[in-house]
């Protein structure tokens, strides 16, 4: 006998119907059903609220009330047990209303028999158990880390789990009933069509897809499709499981790039010795011939031979310097002497159409480094700047002390807390396109004409800077020039570190609006401000910033805005904020101080500017400047 019998409550105001139902229960083929009875609406409400029964049989007629009313009220009050509606005669409209209200079944008393009643009770319980299992499975899908959704054959989304909300940044209520093609565009439409063909043929498909989130972020997913069929084995829907592999792909690309560089290093190491053995006798022979040849024409050819042999030797040395990190002699040195030497060379050898300027502080910290290698770094950067200005322009070299704090280090992956000197090489040349910006440090990559560049200049610069435990940042705009910043750790000698940055006062609870499309920059700046007794709110673009400023205008004392953002750039944002409040205080931020957008910002009244990345003290200094400005 079943240890857990099905508890059934009959709700019927006719005792004869109760007796008949009780007799039918006695005829059931399977044991395990217990019948209870109430004969009025009020008691029925209390019994259902007590939640002590597994299923309810409700007569349609209950005095001045009816079973449909009771059904609706029970569902509204949270009843999850199946409810079967009974009626004296068939009425299609009541049947439809019962199903709409949530009835598990609708039975006509005149046609009812013991087997039919038993079957209806069993089916109702089984359906409820199945629904519960589906809910549990759906809950499991919601805790899965993969984005899981179901779409019908017309591409409309039927199910959307929590991980899908996280990955695509679309809430469930925003996507149900919509087509995936309206949410994101696959990079290759033909690939989707081929995937659907294989899915219909094989019942499943797996492959990589390139998609876009609601914030226009490009992602790569490993997608697995399964064809879901109905009871007639006809295709009904598609179950999609997507794993975000964007970061994995990026890491693989970095790994392949590192392998490529390692291969170049192995090749260079293998041939360097032989190449030098080839070049050495050429140089020696050239020098010997120079002293013996009397023919003037032949003597003029010797310097060409010598220069090219030396060039070949230097080429090998540059490759080795990058791939193996050749160590040179390290000494304590003052970088401003190297800059002054480079300035003199540039003035003597570069076209007169290029004007060079330098800005060097008197108290520049010393570093431990190889003077020859660092001289090469500056020379390579200046030569690249010259080549980017075929019609002339401005070349500027600056140096400054920078005390990197935790705030700054968090904003730059290669930075560590401590003193640095920063050398900037800025030109007003052609600039670098975004398509090739991430490749400029690759060995042998060059945009110069054949014979005019080896593609080793910047790779050598990177290798030397990394050997000195430093790092490089690059900012460039096509047609607006380029800025290379070299960060080198300063020697921690007491007398050179006494002149620290001035400490600026914190706030008094003033509210600052931070506008930047980089989440990490927003979060770190907000945290820094709050640690110095300011309050901060953030916006990811100009449109959001304007909405927040309009809402909190009387509370916001200052706006900190990036100049380059999607949707609405910094310049437009500043102008719009000034229309809302002509007295609004704004600090402009950019990766390049000489950017035309920053100059335009100054033209419309911006009084303070910050260059990314910035320290907390530099931020406080800019805020102090704005606060004290009348």
Secondary structure, DSSP 8 states (H G I E B T S, - for coil): --SS-EEEEEE-S-HHHHHHHHHHHHH-SS--EEEEEE-SHHHHHHHHHHT--SEEEEESEETTEEHHHHHHHHHHTT--SEEEEEESS--HHHHHHHHHHT-SEEEEGGG--HHHHHHHHHHHHHHHHHHHHHHHHHHHHHH-SSEEEEEETTSBEEEE-HHHHHHH---HHHHTTSBHHHH---S-HHHHHHHHHHHHHHSEEEEEEEEE-TT--EEEEEEEEEEEE-TTS-EEEEEEEEEE-HHHHHHHHHHHHHHHHHHHHHHHHHHHHHHHHHHHHHHHHHHHHHHH---HHHHHHHHHHHHHHHHHHHHHHHHHHHHH------EEE-HHHHHHHHHHHHHHHS-TTEEEEEEE-TT---EEE-HHHHHHHHHHHHHHHHHT-TT-EEEEEEEEEEEE-HHHHHHSTT--SEEEEEEEEEE-SS---TTTGGGTTSTT---S-TTS--S-HHHHHHHHHHHTT-EEEEEEETTTEEEEEEEEE----GGGSSS--------SS-EEEEE-S-HHHHHHHHHHHHHTT-EEEEESSHHHHHHHHHHSTTTEEEEEEESS-SSS-HHHHHHHHHHH-TT--EEEEES-TT-HHHHHHHHTT--EEEESS--HHHHHHHHHHHHH--
